Amino acid sequence: MRLLMLLVLLFPVLCFGSESDKRFFEEQQVFAEQGDAYAQYMLGVMYDFGEGVPKDQKEAVKWYRKAADQGRADAQYMLGVMYHNRRGVPKDDKEAAKWYRLAADQGYASAQYNLGLVYANGEGVPKNDEEAVKWYRKAADQGDAFAQSNLGVIYDEGEGVPTDDKEAVKWYRLAADRGIATAQYNLGLSYATGEGVPTDDLLAYMWLNIAGANGEDVEEIMGIISGEISQDEIAKAHEMTRQYIKDHPDVY
């Protein structure tokens, strides 16, 4: 069975010390009160995560909404996240889908991914596999690795598109090279079963080994593969794993 990514929350990261956080908050508060949309968004972020100010997700929602109402896609996305996950507001999947769509229509990749996910699961919108594929693809084409991983599963299982194992492998590989453990697992499984690629136990072992190092449960499937190849081949697969990790320092 292939593994599917679930809801992904991509949050801004503020790189200040505590005193810098406080000064930055005070600066942004002045601009936000004057109606500056970026400052309103940043106030939302800082209240959301307690950076420079005590954490207050209700206050975060207030400022995200002000920025979202001015059309900022990042604020619209975060407001969707807040409704989707009961963060400072009651859970409301319809409201979450509304804000994801507004951000997605502006090309915001994380919102496109989450909109694909709510269509796939029927959360706040009628379940619609074709719409899920549409939005996953928009995000995947922008390089969103989570969307790429889920698009691989969709082609693997034929949900909203005809089954296409080669297309599945294409998307798994893109996401796997970005460090997505579920895609690494699924790519390893593809090599083990020969679906979309020629069967290759060494590449299967390598990708499953990498996925395991990233937290996926691969013990059973790797045990099966280990029983089918020699100790020399296992050693070679481990060397392939080390070389892959060395060649991808930006991910590992």
SERO-966293 format. One line per 3 residues: their letters; for each residue x, y, z of N, C-alpha, C. Coordinates in steps of 0.1 Angstrom, whole numbers, plus 2048, in hexadecimal, padded with zeros to 3 digits. Example, Ala and Ser with C-alpha at 12.3 -4.5 7.8 and 13.67 -1.06 7.14 Angstrom:
residues 2
AS> 884/7C7/84E/87B/7D3/84E/884/7DF/84E ~ 880/7EA/847/889/7F5/847/881/800/84F
END
This chain:
residues 252
MRL> 808/7F4/800/800/800/800/809/80C/800 ~ 805/816/7F7/80D/822/7F6/80A/82C/802 ~ 814/834/805/812/83D/810/80E/84B/80B
LML> 805/852/811/800/85F/80D/803/869/817 ~ 808/875/812/80A/880/81B/7FC/886/820 ~ 7FC/88B/82C/7EF/891/831/7F1/8A0/831
LVL> 7E9/8A7/839/7EA/8B5/83A/7F7/8BA/83E ~ 7FC/8C4/836/809/8C9/839/808/8D8/83D ~ 80E/8DC/847/80D/8EA/84C/81B/8F0/84A
LFP> 81D/8F9/841/82A/8FF/83F/829/90D/845 ~ 831/910/84F/830/91C/857/83C/925/854 ~ 83A/932/855/846/93B/854/84F/939/860
VLC> 85C/93B/85E/866/93A/869/86C/947/86B ~ 86B/94C/877/872/959/87B/87F/956/881 ~ 889/95C/87C/897/959/881/89C/965/889
FGS> 896/968/895/89B/972/89D/89D/96D/8AB ~ 8A5/974/8B3/8A5/971/8C2/899/977/8C8 ~ 898/975/8D5/88C/979/8DC/88A/988/8DC
ESD> 895/990/8DE/895/99E/8DE/892/9A4/8D0 ~ 898/99D/8C6/896/9A1/8B8/887/99E/8B5 ~ 882/993/8B9/874/990/8B7/86B/99B/8BC
KRF> 86E/99F/8C9/865/9AA/8CF/866/9B7/8C7 ~ 872/9BB/8C3/873/9C7/8BB/86C/9C6/8AE ~ 86E/9BB/8A8/867/9B9/89B/858/9B9/89C
FEE> 853/9B3/8A7/845/9B3/8A9/840/9C1/8AB ~ 847/9C9/8B3/843/9D7/8B5/843/9DF/8A8 ~ 84D/9DD/8A0/84D/9E4/893/842/9E0/88A
QQV> 83F/9D3/889/834/9CE/880/827/9D2/886 ~ 825/9D3/893/818/9D7/898/814/9E5/894 ~ 81E/9EE/893/81B/9FC/88E/816/9FC/880
FAE> 81D/9F4/877/819/9F4/869/80C/9EC/868 ~ 80A/9E2/870/7FE/9DA/86E/7F2/9E3/872 ~ 7F3/9EB/87C/7E8/9F3/881/7E5/9FE/876
QGD> 7EF/A01/86E/7ED/A0A/863/7E7/A04/856 ~ 7E5/9F6/857/7DF/9EF/84C/7E9/9E8/842 ~ 7F5/9E7/846/7FF/9E1/83D/7FD/9D1/83E
AYA> 7FA/9CB/832/7F6/9BD/832/801/9B4/836 ~ 80E/9B7/832/819/9AE/836/81B/9AF/845 ~ 81A/9BA/84B/81B/9BB/859/810/9B4/860
QYM> 804/9B5/85B/7F9/9AE/861/7FB/99F/861 ~ 800/99A/855/804/98C/854/80E/988/85E ~ 819/990/85F/824/98D/868/81F/98D/877
LGV> 816/996/87A/810/996/888/809/989/88A ~ 802/984/880/7FB/977/881/805/96C/884 ~ 810/96C/87D/81A/962/87F/820/962/88D
MYD> 823/96E/891/829/970/89E/820/96C/8AA ~ 813/970/8A9/809/96B/8B3/807/95C/8B2 ~ 807/957/8A6/805/949/8A4/80F/940/8AB
FGE> 81C/945/8AA/827/93C/8AF/82E/942/8BB ~ 828/94D/8C1/82E/953/8CD/83C/958/8CB ~ 83E/95F/8BF/84B/965/8BD/84A/974/8BF
GVP> 851/979/8CA/851/987/8CE/845/98C/8D5 ~ 83C/982/8D7/82F/985/8DE/829/978/8E4 ~ 822/978/8EF/81C/96C/8F3/813/965/8E8
KDQ> 814/958/8E7/80C/951/8DD/7FD/953/8DF ~ 7F6/957/8D5/7E8/959/8D6/7E2/957/8C8 ~ 7DD/94B/8C6/7D8/947/8B8/7CB/94E/8B4
KEA> 7C3/952/8BE/7B8/95A/8BA/7BC/968/8B5 ~ 7C6/96E/8BB/7CB/97A/8B6/7D2/978/8A8 ~ 7D9/96C/8A7/7DF/969/89A/7D4/969/88F
VKW> 7C9/962/892/7BE/961/888/7BA/96F/884 ~ 7B8/978/88E/7B4/986/88B/7BD/98D/881 ~ 7CA/98B/882/7D4/992/87A/7D5/98B/86C
YRK> 7D5/97E/86C/7D5/977/860/7C9/97B/857 ~ 7BD/97C/85E/7B1/980/856/7B2/98E/850 ~ 7B8/997/858/7BA/9A5/853/7C2/9A5/846
AAD> 7CD/99D/847/7D6/99C/83B/7D0/994/830 ~ 7C9/98A/833/7C2/981/829/7B7/989/822 ~ 7B0/992/829/7A6/99A/823/7AC/9A4/819
QGR> 7B9/9A7/81B/7C0/9B0/811/7C6/9A8/805 ~ 7C4/99B/806/7C8/993/7FA/7D5/98C/7FC ~ 7DC/98C/807/7E8/985/809/7E6/976/809
ADA> 7EC/96F/7FF/7EA/961/7FE/7F0/959/80A ~ 7FB/95E/80F/801/956/81B/7F8/957/827 ~ 7F1/963/829/7E8/964/834/7DB/95C/831
QYM> 7D7/95C/825/7CB/954/822/7CE/945/824 ~ 7D9/941/820/7DD/933/823/7DE/930/832 ~ 7E4/939/83A/7E5/936/848/7D7/937/84F
LGV> 7CE/93F/84A/7C1/940/84F/7B9/933/84D ~ 7BC/92D/841/7B6/920/83E/7BC/915/847 ~ 7C9/916/84A/7CF/90D/854/7C8/90E/862
MYH> 7C6/91A/866/7C0/91C/873/7B2/916/874 ~ 7AA/918/869/79D/912/869/79D/903/868 ~ 7A7/8FE/861/7A8/8EF/85E/7AC/8E8/86B
NRR> 7B4/8EF/873/7BA/8E8/87F/7B6/8ED/88C ~ 7AB/8F5/88C/7A5/8FA/899/7B0/902/8A1 ~ 7B6/90B/89A/7C1/914/8A0/7BB/922/8A2
GVP> 7B6/925/8AD/7B1/932/8B0/7A3/934/8AB ~ 79D/92B/8A4/78F/92B/8A0/78A/91D/8A0 ~ 77C/91C/8A1/776/90E/8A0/77A/908/892
KDD> 77B/8FB/892/77F/8F4/886/773/8F6/87C ~ 777/8FA/86F/76D/8FD/865/773/8F9/858 ~ 771/8ED/853/777/8E9/846/773/8F1/83A
KEA> 766/8F5/83A/761/8FD/82F/769/90B/82E ~ 76B/911/83A/772/91E/83A/781/91B/837 ~ 786/910/83B/794/90D/838/796/90C/829
AKW> 78D/904/822/78D/902/814/78C/910/80D ~ 783/918/812/781/926/80C/78E/92D/80B ~ 795/92E/816/7A2/936/817/7AD/92F/80F
YRL> 7AD/921/810/7B7/91A/807/7B5/91E/7F9 ~ 7A9/91E/7F4/7A6/921/7E6/7AA/92F/7E2 ~ 7A7/939/7EB/7AC/946/7E8/7BB/947/7E6
AAD> 7C2/941/7EF/7D1/941/7EE/7D5/939/7E2 ~ 7CF/92D/7E0/7D3/924/7D5/7D0/92B/7C7 ~ 7C6/933/7C6/7C3/93A/7BA/7CE/944/7B7
QGY> 7D5/949/7C1/7E0/952/7BF/7ED/94B/7BC ~ 7ED/93D/7BC/7F9/936/7B9/801/932/7C5 ~ 7FB/933/7D1/802/92F/7DD/803/920/7DE
ASA> 80F/91A/7DD/810/90C/7DB/80B/904/7E7 ~ 80E/908/7F3/80A/901/7FF/7FA/900/800 ~ 7F4/90B/7FC/7E5/90C/7FC/7E0/902/7F1
QYN> 7E7/902/7E6/7E2/8F9/7DB/7E3/8EA/7E0 ~ 7EE/8E7/7E7/7EF/8DA/7EC/7E4/8D7/7F6 ~ 7E2/8DF/7FF/7D7/8DD/809/7C9/8DD/803
LGL> 7C7/8E5/7F9/7BA/8E4/7F2/7B9/8D7/7EB ~ 7C3/8D2/7E5/7C3/8C4/7DF/7BF/8BA/7EA ~ 7C5/8BC/7F5/7C3/8B2/800/7B4/8B2/805
VYA> 7AF/8BE/806/7A1/8BF/80B/797/8B9/801 ~ 79A/8BB/7F4/792/8B4/7E9/794/8A5/7EA ~ 7A0/8A0/7EC/7A2/892/7ED/79B/88C/7F9
NGE> 79A/893/804/793/88E/810/785/892/812 ~ 780/89B/809/772/8A0/80B/771/8A8/818 ~ 77B/8B1/81B/77A/8B9/827/776/8C8/823
GVP> 76A/8CB/826/765/8D9/823/761/8DB/815 ~ 763/8D1/80C/75F/8D1/7FE/75B/8C2/7FB ~ 753/8C1/7F1/74F/8B3/7ED/75C/8AC/7E8
KND> 75D/89F/7EC/769/897/7E8/769/897/7D9 ~ 775/89A/7D3/776/89B/7C4/785/898/7C1 ~ 787/88B/7BC/795/887/7B9/79B/88F/7AE
EEA> 793/893/7A4/798/89B/798/79D/8A9/79D ~ 795/8AF/7A6/799/8BC/7AB/7A6/8BA/7B4 ~ 7A6/8AF/7BB/7B2/8AD/7C3/7BF/8AC/7BA
VKW> 7BE/8A5/7AF/7C9/8A4/7A6/7CD/8B1/7A0 ~ 7C3/8B9/79C/7C5/8C6/797/7CD/8CF/7A0 ~ 7CA/8CF/7AD/7D1/8D8/7B6/7DE/8D2/7BA
YRK> 7DF/8C5/7BC/7EC/8BF/7BF/7F6/8C2/7B4 ~ 7F1/8C1/7A7/7FA/8C3/79C/7FF/8D2/79C ~ 7F6/8DB/79E/7FA/8E9/79E/805/8EC/7A9
AAD> 803/8E6/7B5/80E/8E7/7BF/81A/8DF/7BB ~ 819/8D3/7B6/824/8CB/7B2/82C/8D2/7A7 ~ 826/8D8/79E/82D/8DF/793/835/8EB/798
QGD> 831/8F0/7A4/839/8FA/7AA/844/8F5/7B3 ~ 845/8E8/7B4/850/8E1/7BC/84C/8DD/7CA ~ 83F/8DE/7CD/83A/8DA/7DA/83C/8CA/7DB
AFA> 845/8C6/7E4/849/8B8/7E5/83E/8B0/7EA ~ 836/8B5/7F3/82B/8AD/7F9/820/8AA/7EF ~ 81D/8B4/7E6/814/8B2/7DB/81A/8A8/7D1
QSN> 826/8A9/7CE/82D/89F/7C5/82B/891/7CB ~ 82D/88F/7D7/82C/882/7DE/81E/87D/7DC ~ 814/885/7E0/806/881/7DF/801/87F/7D0
LGV> 807/886/7C7/804/884/7B9/809/877/7B4 ~ 814/873/7BA/819/865/7B7/80F/85A/7BB ~ 80A/85C/7C7/800/852/7CC/7F4/852/7C4
IYD> 7EF/85E/7BF/7E3/85F/7B7/7E5/857/7AA ~ 7F0/859/7A4/7F3/852/797/7F5/843/79A ~ 7FB/83F/7A5/7FD/831/7A9/7EF/82A/7AA
EGE> 7E6/831/7B1/7D9/82B/7B4/7CE/82E/7AB ~ 7D0/837/7A2/7C6/83B/798/7BA/842/79E ~ 7BD/84C/7A7/7B2/854/7AD/7B1/861/7A6
GVP> 7A7/863/79D/7A5/86F/796/7AD/870/789 ~ 7B5/866/787/7BD/865/77A/7BE/856/777 ~ 7C1/853/76A/7C4/845/767/7D1/840/76E
TDD> 7D1/834/773/7DD/82F/779/7E9/830/76F ~ 7F4/835/774/800/836/76C/80C/835/775 ~ 812/829/775/81D/826/77F/829/82E/77B
KEA> 82C/831/76E/838/839/76B/836/847/770 ~ 82A/84D/76E/827/85A/773/829/85B/782 ~ 824/850/789/825/850/797/834/850/79C
VKW> 83C/848/795/84A/848/799/851/856/796 ~ 84D/85C/78B/852/86A/788/850/873/794 ~ 844/873/79A/840/87C/7A5/847/878/7B2
YRL> 847/86A/7B4/84E/865/7C0/85C/86A/7C0 ~ 863/869/7B4/871/86C/7B4/874/87B/7B7 ~ 86B/883/7B1/86D/892/7B4/86B/895/7C3
AAD> 861/88F/7C9/85F/891/7D8/86A/88A/7E0 ~ 86E/87E/7DC/878/877/7E3/885/87F/7E3 ~ 889/885/7D8/895/88D/7D8/894/899/7E0
RGI> 888/89D/7E4/886/8A9/7ED/886/8A4/7FC ~ 887/897/7FE/888/892/80C/87B/88E/812 ~ 871/88C/80A/864/887/80F/864/878/811
ATA> 863/874/81E/865/866/821/85A/85D/81B ~ 84E/862/81B/843/859/815/846/856/806 ~ 84B/861/7FF/84F/85F/7F1/85A/855/7EF
QYN> 864/857/7F8/870/84D/7F8/86B/83F/7FA ~ 862/83D/803/85C/830/806/855/82B/7F9 ~ 84D/833/7F4/845/82F/7E8/84E/82C/7DC
LGL> 858/834/7DA/862/832/7D0/869/824/7D2 ~ 86D/822/7DE/874/815/7E1/86B/809/7DE ~ 85E/80B/7E1/854/800/7DF/852/7FE/7D0
SYA> 853/809/7C8/852/808/7B9/85D/800/7B4 ~ 869/803/7B8/875/7FB/7B4/874/7EC/7B8 ~ 86E/7EA/7C4/86D/7DC/7C9/863/7D4/7C1
TGE> 858/7DB/7BC/84E/7D4/7B5/84F/7D5/7A6 ~ 857/7DE/7A1/858/7E0/793/84C/7E7/78D ~ 846/7F0/795/83B/7F8/790/840/806/78C
GVP> 840/808/77E/844/815/779/853/816/776 ~ 85A/80C/77B/869/80C/779/86D/7FD/779 ~ 878/7FA/772/87D/7EC/773/880/7E8/782
TDD> 87D/7DC/785/880/7D7/793/88F/7D8/796 ~ 892/7DE/7A1/8A0/7E0/7A5/8A0/7DF/7B4 ~ 8A5/7D4/7B9/8A5/7D2/7C8/8AE/7DB/7CF
LLA> 8BA/7DF/7C8/8C3/7E8/7CF/8BE/7F6/7D0 ~ 8B7/7FB/7C6/8B1/808/7C7/8A5/808/7D0 ~ 89E/7FD/7D1/893/7FB/7DA/898/7FC/7E8
YMW> 8A3/7F5/7EB/8A9/7F5/7F8/8AE/803/7FC ~ 8B5/809/7F2/8BA/817/7F5/8AF/820/7F9 ~ 8A4/821/7F1/89A/82B/7F4/892/827/801
LNI> 890/81B/803/88A/817/810/893/81A/81C ~ 8A0/818/81A/8AA/81B/824/8A9/82A/828 ~ 8A9/832/81D/8A8/841/81F/89A/844/826
AGA> 890/83E/821/882/841/828/882/83D/836 ~ 889/832/839/889/82D/847/891/837/850 ~ 89C/83C/84A/8A4/846/852/89C/853/854
NGE> 892/855/84C/889/861/84D/87C/85E/855 ~ 87C/852/85B/871/850/864/866/846/85F ~ 867/841/853/85C/838/84E/85F/82A/854
DVE> 855/822/856/856/814/85A/859/80B/84E ~ 865/808/84D/869/800/841/86F/7F2/845 ~ 86E/7EE/851/875/7E2/856/870/7D6/84F
EIM> 862/7D5/84D/85D/7C8/847/861/7C7/838 ~ 85F/7D2/831/862/7D1/822/871/7D0/820 ~ 879/7D6/828/888/7D5/826/88C/7C7/82A
GII> 885/7C1/834/888/7B3/838/886/7AA/82C ~ 87B/7AC/825/878/7A4/819/882/7A5/80E ~ 886/7B1/80B/890/7B4/801/89E/7AE/805
SGE> 8A1/7B0/812/8AE/7AA/817/8AF/79B/815 ~ 8A3/795/815/8A4/786/814/8A5/782/805 ~ 8A4/78C/7FC/8A5/788/7EE/8B2/78D/7E7
ISQ> 8BB/794/7EF/8C7/798/7E9/8D3/794/7F2 ~ 8DF/794/7ED/8EB/78F/7F4/8F0/79A/7FE ~ 8F8/796/807/8FE/79F/810/907/7AA/809
DEI> 90D/7A6/7FE/915/7AF/7F6/90C/7BA/7F0 ~ 900/7B5/7EC/8F7/7BF/7E6/8F1/7C8/7F0 ~ 8EF/7C3/7FC/8EA/7CC/807/8F4/7D6/80A
AKA> 901/7D2/80B/90C/7DB/80D/90D/7E6/802 ~ 90A/7E2/7F6/90B/7EB/7EB/8FF/7F5/7EC ~ 8F3/7F0/7F0/8E8/7F9/7F2/8EA/803/7FD
HEM> 8F1/7FF/808/8F4/808/812/8FE/813/80D ~ 907/80F/805/910/819/7FF/909/822/7F6 ~ 900/81D/7EE/8F7/826/7E5/8F0/830/7EE
TRQ> 8EB/82B/7F9/8E3/834/802/8ED/840/807 ~ 8F9/83C/80C/902/846/811/906/850/806 ~ 908/84B/7FA/90B/854/7EE/900/85D/7EB
YIK> 8F4/858/7EB/8E8/860/7E8/8E7/86C/7F2 ~ 8E8/868/7FF/8E7/873/809/8F3/87D/808 ~ 8FF/878/804/90A/881/802/908/88B/7F7
DHP> 901/886/7EC/8FE/88E/7E0/8F3/897/7E2 ~ 8EB/896/7ED/8E0/89F/7EF/8E1/8A6/7FD ~ 8EC/8AE/7FF/8EE/8B5/80C/8E3/8BF/80F
DVY> 8DC/8C4/805/8D2/8CE/808/8C5/8C8/80E ~ 8C4/8BA/80D/8B9/8B3/813/8BD/8AC/81F ~ 8C9/8A7/81F/8CE/89F/82B/8DA/8A6/831
END
